[in-house]
Amino acid sequence: MRKLIIVAALTAAGLTAAACSRDDRTDIKEGAVATGAEIKDAAGDIAANPEVKEAGAAVANAGEEAADAVKDAAADVQAGVADASDEAQQDADEARAAAGDTTRKQ
């Protein structure tokens, strides 16, 4: 994102410079360089901020917890499907036995 801001600032400066005098272009260039330095410093301050780091860790932790929850839910669904399949097979076997057919279809 920092690069995008810098590129946007430099592009705006470049377009403005094309329509200005040499002194104006120098002023714009110096302003763009100063702005770029300020943006770089601000980005560094944000990256070093303990609250930002803590928020990043919290997001990562939430992602891990969500992944674990999805895995648990998938395991529960799989177990439920297996149980339902076993029950359906048992019901079919009982129905065949009640009808006098003792051969089990697989």
MDAnalysis code that builds the backbone (N, CA, C; Angstrom):
import MDAnalysis as mda
import numpy as np

u = mda.Universe.empty(318, n_residues=106, atom_resindex=np.repeat(np.arange(106), 3), trajectory=True)
u.add_TopologyAttr("name", ["N", "CA", "C"] * 106)
u.add_TopologyAttr("resid", np.arange(1, 107))
u.add_TopologyAttr("resname", ["MET", "ARG", "LYS", "LEU", "ILE", "ILE", "VAL", "ALA", "ALA", "LEU", "THR", "ALA", "ALA", "GLY", "LEU", "THR", "ALA", "ALA", "ALA", "CYS", "SER", "ARG", "ASP", "ASP", "ARG", "THR", "ASP", "ILE", "LYS", "GLU", "GLY", "ALA", "VAL", "ALA", "THR", "GLY", "ALA", "GLU", "ILE", "LYS", "ASP", "ALA", "ALA", "GLY", "ASP", "ILE", "ALA", "ALA", "ASN", "PRO", "GLU", "VAL", "LYS", "GLU", "ALA", "GLY", "ALA", "ALA", "VAL", "ALA", "ASN", "ALA", "GLY", "GLU", "GLU", "ALA", "ALA", "ASP", "ALA", "VAL", "LYS", "ASP", "ALA", "ALA", "ALA", "ASP", "VAL", "GLN", "ALA", "GLY", "VAL", "ALA", "ASP", "ALA", "SER", "ASP", "GLU", "ALA", "GLN", "GLN", "ASP", "ALA", "ASP", "GLU", "ALA", "ARG", "ALA", "ALA", "ALA", "GLY", "ASP", "THR", "THR", "ARG", "LYS", "GLN"])
u.atoms.positions = np.array([
    [0.824, -1.179, 0.000],
    [0.000, 0.000, 0.000],
    [0.871, 1.247, 0.000],
    [1.983, 1.175, 0.711],
    [2.888, 2.315, 0.775],
    [3.401, 2.635, -0.617],
    [3.737, 1.601, -1.375],
    [4.249, 1.826, -2.724],
    [3.184, 2.493, -3.589],
    [1.936, 2.064, -3.414],
    [0.842, 2.642, -4.188],
    [0.710, 4.133, -3.907],
    [0.813, 4.514, -2.654],
    [0.701, 5.929, -2.285],
    [1.855, 6.721, -2.889],
    [3.044, 6.158, -2.791],
    [4.223, 6.846, -3.337],
    [4.100, 6.991, -4.849],
    [3.672, 5.908, -5.515],
    [3.523, 5.960, -6.972],
    [2.466, 6.993, -7.348],
    [1.357, 7.028, -6.612],
    [0.307, 8.004, -6.908],
    [0.827, 9.428, -6.727],
    [1.573, 9.652, -5.658],
    [2.110, 10.985, -5.398],
    [3.106, 11.386, -6.499],
    [3.957, 10.464, -6.881],
    [4.951, 10.767, -7.915],
    [4.287, 10.967, -9.279],
    [3.242, 10.201, -9.555],
    [2.523, 10.367, -10.816],
    [1.866, 11.744, -10.874],
    [1.228, 12.114, -9.781],
    [0.598, 13.443, -9.734],
    [1.661, 14.528, -9.894],
    [2.778, 14.321, -9.232],
    [3.858, 15.302, -9.346],
    [4.390, 15.365, -10.772],
    [4.497, 14.207, -11.407],
    [4.986, 14.166, -12.785],
    [4.057, 14.865, -13.755],
    [2.773, 14.640, -13.588],
    [1.805, 15.301, -14.466],
    [1.794, 16.806, -14.253],
    [1.916, 17.202, -13.015],
    [1.951, 18.632, -12.717],
    [3.242, 19.252, -13.251],
    [4.325, 18.532, -13.121],
    [5.620, 19.046, -13.554],
    [5.665, 19.280, -15.060],
    [4.941, 18.486, -15.797],
    [4.953, 18.624, -17.250],
    [4.361, 19.969, -17.682],
    [3.522, 20.549, -16.861],
    [2.866, 21.807, -17.231],
    [3.470, 23.004, -16.506],
    [4.580, 22.847, -15.836],
    [5.149, 23.923, -15.013],
    [6.538, 24.326, -15.490],
    [7.014, 25.436, -14.926],
    [8.361, 25.916, -15.228],
    [9.387, 25.064, -14.487],
    [10.657, 25.312, -14.780],
    [11.741, 24.557, -14.154],
    [11.740, 24.753, -12.646],
    [11.551, 25.978, -12.169],
    [11.508, 26.230, -10.725],
    [10.326, 25.513, -10.081],
    [9.195, 25.551, -10.763],
    [8.015, 24.861, -10.243],
    [8.267, 23.356, -10.166],
    [8.902, 22.815, -11.200],
    [9.193, 21.378, -11.207],
    [10.143, 21.012, -10.083],
    [11.117, 21.855, -9.813],
    [12.058, 21.601, -8.715],
    [11.323, 21.608, -7.383],
    [10.457, 22.575, -7.210],
    [9.675, 22.638, -5.963],
    [8.797, 21.399, -5.804],
    [8.188, 21.006, -6.885],
    [7.307, 19.829, -6.833],
    [8.119, 18.575, -6.528],
    [9.271, 18.459, -7.154],
    [10.134, 17.293, -6.910],
    [10.544, 17.236, -5.446],
    [10.970, 18.350, -4.901],
    [11.378, 18.393, -3.505],
    [10.202, 18.053, -2.586],
    [9.030, 18.556, -2.938],
    [7.836, 18.238, -2.154],
    [7.493, 16.761, -2.217],
    [7.634, 16.186, -3.398],
    [7.349, 14.750, -3.559],
    [8.330, 13.905, -2.769],
    [9.596, 14.292, -2.797],
    [10.619, 13.562, -2.038],
    [10.321, 13.663, -0.542],
    [9.969, 14.841, -0.083],
    [9.649, 15.032, 1.336],
    [8.405, 14.233, 1.721],
    [7.421, 14.247, 0.860],
    [6.198, 13.483, 1.127],
    [6.504, 11.994, 1.172],
    [7.300, 11.531, 0.251],
    [7.698, 10.117, 0.244],
    [8.413, 9.730, 1.526],
    [9.294, 10.605, 1.993],
    [10.008, 10.326, 3.242],
    [9.045, 10.291, 4.429],
    [8.091, 11.212, 4.434],
    [7.105, 11.227, 5.516],
    [6.239, 9.978, 5.500],
    [5.846, 9.555, 4.314],
    [5.033, 8.342, 4.190],
    [5.827, 7.135, 4.664],
    [7.093, 7.086, 4.291],
    [7.948, 5.969, 4.702],
    [8.074, 5.951, 6.221],
    [8.301, 7.098, 6.823],
    [8.415, 7.173, 8.287],
    [7.118, 6.752, 8.966],
    [5.996, 7.214, 8.433],
    [4.695, 6.872, 9.014],
    [4.439, 5.371, 8.908],
    [4.780, 4.789, 7.780],
    [4.592, 3.347, 7.609],
    [5.466, 2.571, 8.589],
    [6.681, 3.050, 8.797],
    [7.566, 2.405, 9.775],
    [7.013, 2.509, 11.181],
    [6.471, 3.691, 11.511],
    [5.867, 3.877, 12.837],
    [4.674, 2.943, 13.028],
    [3.877, 2.801, 11.998],
    [2.713, 1.915, 12.087],
    [3.160, 0.471, 12.256],
    [4.139, 0.055, 11.475],
    [4.612, -1.323, 11.550],
    [5.237, -1.628, 12.905],
    [5.860, -0.637, 13.529],
    [6.519, -0.847, 14.813],
    [5.569, -0.685, 15.997],
    [4.374, -0.208, 15.762],
    [3.417, 0.047, 16.834],
    [3.005, -1.269, 17.496],
    [3.182, -1.379, 18.821],
    [2.837, -2.621, 19.518],
    [1.358, -2.991, 19.374],
    [0.492, -1.996, 19.307],
    [-0.932, -2.285, 19.156],
    [-1.229, -2.905, 17.792],
    [-0.541, -2.439, 16.773],
    [-0.725, -3.003, 15.433],
    [-0.210, -4.436, 15.415],
    [0.939, -4.669, 16.044],
    [1.484, -6.026, 16.112],
    [0.531, -6.933, 16.885],
    [-0.026, -6.432, 17.974],
    [-0.961, -7.214, 18.779],
    [-2.216, -7.544, 17.966],
    [-2.693, -6.569, 17.212],
    [-3.871, -6.803, 16.367],
    [-3.566, -7.859, 15.311],
    [-2.381, -7.802, 14.734],
    [-1.987, -8.806, 13.745],
    [-1.937, -10.196, 14.342],
    [-1.409, -10.288, 15.571],
    [-1.362, -11.577, 16.250],
    [-2.768, -12.079, 16.559],
    [-3.653, -11.173, 16.943],
    [-5.035, -11.561, 17.240],
    [-5.734, -12.081, 15.982],
    [-5.479, -11.433, 14.845],
    [-6.075, -11.886, 13.589],
    [-5.548, -13.273, 13.227],
    [-4.259, -13.477, 13.390],
    [-3.673, -14.783, 13.095],
    [-4.264, -15.845, 14.018],
    [-4.405, -15.516, 15.302],
    [-4.971, -16.457, 16.262],
    [-6.417, -16.783, 15.905],
    [-7.185, -15.773, 15.525],
    [-8.579, -15.995, 15.131],
    [-8.648, -16.905, 13.906],
    [-7.732, -16.727, 12.995],
    [-7.688, -17.585, 11.806],
    [-7.408, -19.029, 12.172],
    [-6.491, -19.237, 13.098],
    [-6.185, -20.598, 13.548],
    [-7.393, -21.214, 14.241],
    [-8.057, -20.430, 15.085],
    [-9.240, -20.932, 15.780],
    [-10.350, -21.281, 14.795],
    [-10.529, -20.453, 13.788],
    [-11.554, -20.724, 12.778],
    [-11.220, -22.001, 12.009],
    [-9.959, -22.184, 11.675],
    [-9.547, -23.393, 10.957],
    [-9.806, -24.630, 11.810],
    [-9.495, -24.537, 13.091],
    [-9.750, -25.659, 13.998],
    [-11.244, -25.957, 14.091],
    [-12.058, -24.916, 14.157],
    [-13.506, -25.100, 14.238],
    [-14.040, -25.766, 12.973],
    [-13.526, -25.370, 11.822],
    [-13.961, -25.977, 10.562],
    [-13.563, -27.445, 10.525],
    [-12.345, -27.756, 10.968],
    [-11.901, -29.158, 11.003],
    [-12.788, -29.975, 11.925],
    [-13.099, -29.430, 13.103],
    [-13.963, -30.149, 14.048],
    [-15.353, -30.362, 13.454],
    [-15.885, -29.343, 12.824],
    [-17.212, -29.464, 12.224],
    [-17.214, -30.503, 11.105],
    [-16.159, -30.510, 10.298],
    [-16.063, -31.495, 9.214],
    [-15.980, -32.909, 9.780],
    [-15.234, -33.083, 10.853],
    [-15.132, -34.400, 11.491],
    [-16.490, -34.833, 12.042],
    [-17.219, -33.883, 12.653],
    [-18.558, -34.200, 13.172],
    [-19.503, -34.602, 12.044],
    [-19.458, -33.882, 10.936],
    [-20.314, -34.203, 9.794],
    [-19.961, -35.581, 9.247],
    [-18.682, -35.842, 9.127],
    [-18.246, -37.139, 8.602],
    [-18.707, -38.269, 9.521],
    [-18.579, -38.082, 10.819],
    [-19.036, -39.099, 11.773],
    [-20.546, -39.269, 11.680],
    [-21.271, -38.167, 11.539],
    [-22.721, -38.244, 11.411],
    [-23.150, -38.978, 10.158],
    [-22.456, -38.734, 9.062],
    [-22.769, -39.418, 7.804],
    [-22.491, -40.915, 7.944],
    [-21.388, -41.255, 8.570],
    [-21.054, -42.668, 8.769],
    [-22.107, -43.347, 9.641],
    [-22.530, -42.690, 10.718],
    [-23.561, -43.249, 11.591],
    [-24.872, -43.427, 10.827],
    [-25.267, -42.424, 10.059],
    [-26.508, -42.505, 9.291],
    [-26.432, -43.629, 8.269],
    [-25.269, -43.803, 7.648],
    [-25.093, -44.867, 6.666],
    [-25.204, -46.228, 7.338],
    [-24.573, -46.376, 8.503],
    [-24.657, -47.632, 9.247],
    [-26.096, -47.928, 9.651],
    [-26.813, -46.905, 10.131],
    [-28.206, -47.083, 10.530],
    [-29.074, -47.451, 9.331],
    [-28.838, -46.827, 8.195],
    [-29.611, -47.131, 6.990],
    [-29.348, -48.563, 6.546],
    [-28.109, -48.984, 6.628],
    [-27.774, -50.360, 6.250],
    [-28.438, -51.347, 7.201],
    [-28.415, -51.030, 8.489],
    [-29.039, -51.904, 9.484],
    [-30.552, -51.977, 9.236],
    [-31.178, -50.838, 8.956],
    [-32.611, -50.819, 8.665],
    [-32.920, -51.652, 7.423],
    [-32.090, -51.548, 6.405],
    [-32.292, -52.325, 5.183],
    [-32.148, -53.815, 5.466],
    [-31.148, -54.181, 6.264],
    [-30.954, -55.590, 6.625],
    [-32.158, -56.125, 7.391],
    [-32.660, -55.325, 8.320],
    [-33.823, -55.748, 9.110],
    [-35.065, -55.882, 8.223],
    [-35.218, -54.979, 7.265],
    [-36.363, -55.045, 6.361],
    [-36.289, -56.287, 5.485],
    [-35.084, -56.603, 5.003],
    [-34.917, -57.809, 4.187],
    [-35.190, -59.062, 5.018],
    [-34.702, -59.051, 6.265],
    [-34.918, -60.207, 7.138],
    [-36.403, -60.386, 7.425],
    [-37.098, -59.282, 7.623],
    [-38.530, -59.359, 7.889],
    [-39.285, -59.849, 6.661],
    [-38.755, -59.550, 5.488],
    [-39.405, -59.968, 4.249],
    [-39.018, -61.382, 3.862],
    [-38.086, -61.964, 4.600],
    [-37.674, -63.338, 4.300],
    [-36.460, -63.429, 3.407],
    [-35.876, -62.321, 3.012],
    [-34.675, -62.297, 2.154],
    [-33.479, -62.132, 3.071],
    [-32.650, -63.155, 3.171],
    [-31.501, -63.118, 4.087],
    [-30.209, -62.723, 3.409],
    [-30.230, -62.486, 2.095],
    [-29.019, -62.057, 1.416],
    [-28.832, -60.564, 1.587],
    [-27.659, -60.185, 1.920],
    [-27.350, -58.766, 2.132],
    [-26.739, -58.188, 0.870],
    [-27.314, -57.122, 0.392],
    [-26.767, -56.450, -0.788],
    [-25.713, -55.461, -0.339],
    [-24.616, -55.417, -1.104],
    [-23.541, -54.495, -0.735],
    [-23.229, -53.550, -1.839],
])
